[in-house]
């Protein structure tokens, strides 16, 4: 169980990397970013959602995994 906690925390730290990188380059990114491809781009998100929202969602999911590994029976 200790190894699972450590792995989950490593994933949280790794999830922070795209968030920091996106915030650093936010001024240079287009307002609409392609997020889904099927040969060509056919799904778009606003810059704020793609740069901040998605990494934050992944971090929250990492915390959910940590919580479940600590308190699950």
DAFEN-V838169 format. One record per residue. N is the residue number from 1. RES is the residue in one letter. PHI is phi in radians with two decimals (999 if undefined). NEAR is the number of other C-alpha atoms within 12 Angstrom. Layout:
N_RES_PHI_NEAR / N_RES_PHI_NEAR
//
This chain:
1_X_999_15 / 2_X_-1.12_11 / 3_X_-1.15_12 / 4_X_-1.13_17 / 5_X_-1.11_21 / 6_X_-1.11_18 / 7_X_-1.10_18 / 8_X_-1.12_27 / 9_X_-1.17_24 / 10_X_-1.11_18 / 11_X_-1.14_24 / 12_X_-1.09_26 / 13_X_-1.11_21 / 14_X_-1.18_19 / 15_X_-1.26_27 / 16_X_-1.25_25 / 17_X_-1.04_20 / 18_X_-1.12_25 / 19_X_-1.12_26 / 20_X_-1.15_17 / 21_X_-1.13_18 / 22_X_-1.13_26 / 23_X_-1.20_21 / 24_X_-1.16_14 / 25_X_-1.69_16 / 26_X_-0.99_22 / 27_X_-1.15_13 / 28_X_-1.59_14 / 29_X_-1.52_18 / 30_X_-1.24_17 / 31_X_-1.17_16 / 32_X_-1.97_19 / 33_X_-2.00_22 / 34_X_-1.26_20 / 35_X_-2.16_18 / 36_X_-2.46_13 / 37_X_-2.25_11 / 38_X_-2.42_9 / 39_X_1.50_7 / 40_X_-2.24_10 / 41_X_-1.19_13 / 42_X_-2.34_13 / 43_X_-2.42_15 / 44_X_-2.27_18 / 45_X_-2.28_20 / 46_X_-1.13_19 / 47_X_-0.99_23 / 48_X_-1.10_23 / 49_X_-1.20_22 / 50_X_-1.21_28 / 51_X_-1.46_34 / 52_X_-1.88_26 / 53_X_-1.12_21 / 54_X_-1.16_22 / 55_X_-1.08_27 / 56_X_-1.14_25 / 57_X_-1.05_20 / 58_X_-1.14_25 / 59_X_-1.15_26 / 60_X_-1.09_21 / 61_X_-1.15_19 / 62_X_-1.09_27 / 63_X_-1.14_24 / 64_X_-1.10_20 / 65_X_-1.10_22 / 66_X_-1.07_25 / 67_X_-1.05_18 / 68_X_-1.18_16 / 69_X_-1.28_20 / 70_X_-1.44_17 / 71_X_-1.83_11 / 72_X_-1.27_10 / 73_X_-1.20_7
//
